[in-house]
């Protein structure tokens, strides 16, 4: 049933990327035998029932919110090789694999699966004036994992990535790093500019010199496993659009995919509360399907409505978390604890973001008056002041850079434009006013005399993300930095 339903969705998907991603998910379902799987099967068999007073509706709602991030990583890992160091050969609007990619850095990434054995990760020696990067390691829910690998300075090292219980002797000169979970996400971002200087050739040389290889292969040849740069179409499937479509249009398939993900031995960590919720949902979902087979579709409709309500809550939690100038900021990214709604909301719009000490992310979906951003009817201005004592709107302090990027709403992808210009940043050659302030022009066509300060947007809805890499001074965590108000005027 799940396979047939998903096949129908594949055939009706609007975008080739969506069809490609869902076709891969079909393969996962077929391999796992989900069509004949027992809906009662649970990774938490034998655990206590859900809390007293929980209803099928509340169980499905909380299940959707809590495990929504795992849907993203489950389909992402299922469509590519694991323990494979790769990255896009360039960045552009085609990239959709992760919501809201940046064009400030060059990416290299891999899904580390220690079920396939220890892996050796090599970071080449670099000059800190030519290469600056960050390393993000998360579990499958996006929670940041700390390692003893330097994460934001140019350094060198070779690391043996092993499970907690691994026993063995590393090769000479190799540092053991014990990783707490079987499957983790590793993302390296190398800055394209340092102190305003173009270091793209050096950053690209750095990321292609990274190495990841099995222990056996490394011992045979320490130079094996270099980063492979892939065509952008490899990253085209829009994960956000697929997740949205599944919850809103093929909700029972969404449920079955999450069930499948939670049965995977790589889905860790799972707390006792996670296991309890999973078990409770499996029971009510199985009962609802049995009722539907007897002609009573009401119980299944209740679960579907709960999931769609949860999805609306996820979106609303993000877009409504605004300051007085209508900017969205979360200070708990990657460190949510049990705040599952914030975790799901950030996954929806900013999956695999760094925590607050590494980067700050300020998103906008409306102008300063609360009207939705739309390039078909308005042009926008954003002015950063030089007044350090101003309560809001100052130029953001950054140890690495700040940048403003626009995104298309469906997949949080970059905005296609003839200029192939996707951001304005502290390292771009912007024009400054006599008092040092910077005004950015956010509109569909280039503004006369201000092209350097122009951020292209579509003739339609869009959103913005202001990034601050290396927050410091007025953007330091806890400083409550407020970006300037977005001013709108009608298009001429």
Long-range contacts (C-beta under 8 A, 24 or more apart in sequence): 1-35, 2-29, 2-34, 2-35, 2-252, 2-253, 2-256, 2-257, 3-29, 3-30, 3-34, 3-35, 4-35, 5-250, 5-252, 5-253, 6-250, 6-253, 9-245, 9-246, 9-249, 9-250, 9-253, 13-245, 15-238, 15-241, 16-236, 17-94, 17-96, 17-236, 17-237, 17-238, 17-241, 18-237, 18-238, 18-241, 18-242, 18-245, 20-236, 20-237, 21-75, 21-79, 21-237, 21-238, 21-239, 21-242, 22-242, 24-75, 24-78, 24-79, 24-237, 25-75, 25-78, 25-79, 25-257, 27-78, 28-74, 28-75, 28-78, 28-260, 29-256, 29-257, 29-260, 32-260, 32-263, 34-256, 34-259, 34-260, 37-256, 37-259, 37-260, 38-286, 39-259, 39-282, 39-285, 39-286, 39-289, 40-282, 40-283, 40-286, 41-259, 41-263, 41-282, 42-262, 42-263, 42-275, 42-278, 42-279, 42-282, 43-262, 43-263, 43-267, 43-270, 43-275, 43-278, 44-270, 44-274, 44-275, 44-276, 44-278, 44-279, 45-279, 47-272, 47-275, 47-276, 47-279, 48-276, 49-276, 49-279, 49-280, 49-283, 50-276, 50-277, 50-279, 50-280, 51-276, 54-280, 56-284, 56-287, 56-288, 56-299, 56-302, 56-303, 56-306, 57-302, 57-303, 57-305, 57-306, 58-306, 59-277, 59-280, 59-281, 59-284, 59-306, 60-255, 60-281, 60-284, 60-285, 60-302, 60-303, 60-306, 60-307, 60-310, 61-306, 61-307, 61-309, 61-310, 61-313, 62-277, 62-310, 62-340, 63-258, 63-277, 63-278, 63-281, 63-307, 64-247, 64-254, 64-258, 64-306, 64-307, 64-310, 64-311, 65-310, 65-313, 65-314, 65-340, 65-341, 65-344, 66-274, 66-277, 66-340, 66-344, 67-258, 67-261, 67-262, 67-274, 67-278, 68-243, 68-310, 68-311, 68-314, 68-344, 68-347, 68-348, 69-140, 69-141, 69-142, 69-343, 69-344, 69-347, 69-351, 70-140, 70-141, 70-258, 70-261, 70-262, 70-267, 71-243, 71-246, 71-254, 71-257, 71-258, 71-261, 72-239, 72-243, 72-347, 72-351, 73-140, 73-141, 73-142, 73-185, 74-140, 74-257, 74-258, 74-260, 74-261, 74-264, 74-267, 75-239, 75-242, 75-257, 76-111, 76-239, 77-111, 77-113, 77-140, 77-183, 77-266, 79-237, 80-111, 80-234, 82-110, 82-111, 82-112, 82-113, 82-116, 82-183, 83-110, 83-111, 83-112, 83-113, 83-116, 83-119, 83-212, 83-214, 84-110, 84-111, 84-212, 84-228, 85-109, 85-110, 85-210, 85-211, 85-212, 85-225, 85-226, 85-227, 85-228, 86-110, 86-227, 86-228, 86-229, 86-230, 87-207, 87-227, 87-228, 87-229, 87-230, 88-229, 88-230, 88-231, 88-232, 88-234, 88-235, 89-229, 89-230, 89-231, 89-232, 90-232, 91-232, 91-414, 91-422, 92-232, 92-414, 92-420, 92-422, 93-408, 93-413, 93-414, 93-415, 93-416, 94-232, 94-233, 94-235, 94-236, 94-413, 95-232, 95-235, 95-236, 95-413, 95-414, 96-235, 96-236, 96-237, 96-238, 96-239, 96-240, 96-241, 96-411, 96-413, 97-235, 97-236, 97-237, 97-238, 97-239, 98-239, 98-351, 98-352, 99-239, 99-240, 99-347, 99-348, 99-349, 99-350, 99-351, 99-411, 99-412, 100-349, 100-350, 100-351, 100-405, 100-407, 100-412, 100-465, 101-413, 101-414, 102-189, 102-403, 102-405, 102-423, 102-467, 103-405, 103-414, 103-422, 103-423, 104-191, 104-192, 104-193, 104-401, 104-403, 104-423, 104-425, 104-467, 104-469, 105-133, 105-189, 105-190, 105-191, 105-192, 105-203, 106-189, 106-190, 106-192, 106-200, 106-203, 106-204, 106-207, 107-187, 107-188, 107-189, 107-207, 108-187, 108-188, 108-190, 108-207, 108-210, 108-227, 109-185, 109-186, 109-187, 109-188, 110-186, 110-212, 111-183, 111-184, 111-185, 111-186, 112-161, 112-179, 112-183, 112-184, 112-185, 112-186, 113-182, 113-183, 113-266, 114-161, 114-162, 114-163, 114-179, 114-182, 114-183, 115-182, 115-183, 115-265, 115-266, 116-214, 117-214, 117-215, 117-216, 118-160, 118-161, 118-162, 118-163, 118-166, 118-168, 118-214, 118-215, 119-160, 119-161, 119-212, 119-213, 119-214, 119-215, 120-158, 120-159, 120-160, 120-161, 120-171, 120-174, 120-211, 120-212, 120-213, 120-214, 120-215, 120-218, 120-222, 120-225, 121-149, 121-158, 121-159, 121-161, 121-177, 121-186, 121-210, 121-211, 121-212, 122-157, 122-158, 122-159, 122-210, 122-211, 122-212, 122-222, 122-225, 123-149, 123-155, 123-156, 123-157, 123-158, 123-159, 123-210, 124-156, 124-206, 124-209, 124-210, 124-211, 125-155, 125-156, 126-154, 126-155, 126-156, 126-202, 126-206, 127-154, 127-202, 128-153, 128-154, 129-194, 130-154, 130-194, 130-199, 130-202, 131-190, 131-191, 131-199, 131-202, 131-203, 131-206, 132-190, 132-191, 132-194, 132-199, 132-400, 133-188, 133-189, 133-190, 133-191, 133-203, 133-206, 134-188, 134-189, 134-354, 134-358, 134-359, 134-469, 135-186, 135-187, 135-188, 136-185, 136-186, 136-187, 136-188, 136-189, 136-352, 136-354, 136-358, 137-179, 137-184, 137-185, 137-186, 137-187, 138-184, 138-185, 138-334, 138-352, 139-180, 139-181, 139-183, 139-184, 139-185, 139-268, 139-269, 140-181, 140-183, 140-184, 140-185, 140-266, 140-267, 140-268, 141-269, 141-343, 142-185, 142-334, 142-343, 142-346, 142-347, 142-351, 142-352, 143-334, 143-335, 143-336, 143-343, 144-334, 144-335, 144-354, 144-355, 145-179, 145-180, 145-181, 145-184, 147-177, 147-179, 148-175, 148-177, 149-177, 151-358, 152-358, 152-470, 158-222, 160-215, 171-215, 171-218, 171-219, 180-269, 181-266, 181-268, 181-269, 182-265, 182-266, 182-268, 183-266, 183-267, 183-268, 185-352, 187-352, 191-400, 191-401, 191-469, 192-427, 193-401, 193-425, 193-427, 195-427, 196-426, 196-427, 238-410, 238-411, 238-413, 239-351, 239-411, 240-348, 240-349, 240-351, 240-410, 240-411, 240-412, 241-410, 241-411, 243-348, 244-311, 244-410, 247-307, 247-308, 247-310, 247-311, 248-308, 248-311, 251-303, 251-304, 251-307, 251-308, 252-300, 252-304, 254-307, 255-281, 255-285, 255-303, 255-307, 259-285, 273-338, 313-341, 314-341, 314-344, 314-345, 314-348, 315-345, 315-348, 317-341, 317-342, 317-344, 317-345, 318-345, 318-346, 318-348, 318-349, 318-363, 319-365, 321-345, 322-366, 323-482, 324-392, 324-482, 325-368, 325-392, 325-393, 325-482, 325-483, 325-484, 325-485, 325-486, 326-364, 326-365, 326-366, 326-367, 326-368, 326-369, 326-370, 326-485, 326-486, 327-362, 327-363, 327-364, 327-466, 327-482, 327-483, 328-362, 328-363, 328-364, 328-365, 329-360, 329-361, 329-362, 329-363, 329-481, 330-361, 331-356, 331-477, 331-478, 332-356, 333-361, 349-412, 350-465, 354-469, 356-471, 356-477, 357-471, 357-477, 358-469, 358-470, 358-471, 359-467, 359-468, 359-469, 359-470, 359-471, 360-396, 360-467, 360-468, 360-471, 360-475, 360-477, 360-481, 361-465, 361-466, 361-467, 361-468, 362-465, 362-466, 362-467, 362-468, 362-481, 362-483, 363-463, 363-464, 363-465, 363-466, 364-463, 364-464, 364-465, 364-466, 364-483, 364-486, 365-463, 366-486, 367-485, 367-486, 367-487, 367-488, 368-485, 368-486, 368-487, 368-488, 369-488, 371-488, 372-461, 373-457, 373-461, 373-462, 373-463, 373-464, 373-486, 374-460, 374-461, 374-462, 375-442, 375-443, 375-444, 375-457, 375-458, 375-459, 375-460, 375-461, 375-462, 376-444, 376-458, 376-459, 376-460, 376-491, 377-490, 377-491, 378-443, 378-488, 378-489, 378-490, 378-491, 379-441, 379-442, 379-443, 379-444, 379-447, 379-488, 379-489, 379-490, 379-491, 379-492, 380-441, 380-442, 380-443, 380-457, 380-486, 380-487, 380-488, 380-489, 381-439, 381-440, 381-441, 381-442, 381-486, 381-487, 381-489, 382-439, 382-440, 382-442, 382-483, 382-484, 382-486, 382-487, 383-437, 383-438, 383-439, 383-440, 383-484, 383-487, 384-437, 384-438, 384-439, 384-440, 384-484, 385-435, 385-437, 385-484, 386-435, 386-436, 386-437, 388-474, 391-482, 392-482, 392-483, 392-484, 392-485, 393-482, 393-483, 393-484, 393-485, 394-474, 394-481, 395-437, 395-438, 396-466, 396-468, 396-471, 396-474, 396-475, 396-481, 396-483, 397-468, 397-471, 397-472, 397-473, 397-474, 397-475, 397-476, 398-426, 398-468, 398-469, 398-470, 398-471, 398-472, 398-475, 399-469, 399-470, 399-471, 399-472, 400-469, 400-470, 401-425, 401-426, 401-427, 401-467, 401-469, 401-470, 402-426, 402-466, 402-467, 402-468, 402-469, 402-475, 403-427, 403-466, 403-467, 404-440, 404-442, 404-455, 404-464, 404-465, 404-466, 404-467, 405-455, 405-464, 405-465, 405-467, 406-442, 406-455, 406-456, 406-457, 406-458, 406-462, 406-463, 406-464, 407-462, 407-463, 407-464, 407-465, 408-458, 408-462, 409-461, 409-462, 409-463, 412-463, 415-456, 415-457, 415-458, 415-462, 416-458, 417-456, 419-446, 419-456, 421-454, 421-455, 421-456, 422-456, 423-455, 424-453, 424-454, 424-455, 428-452, 442-486, 443-491, 444-491
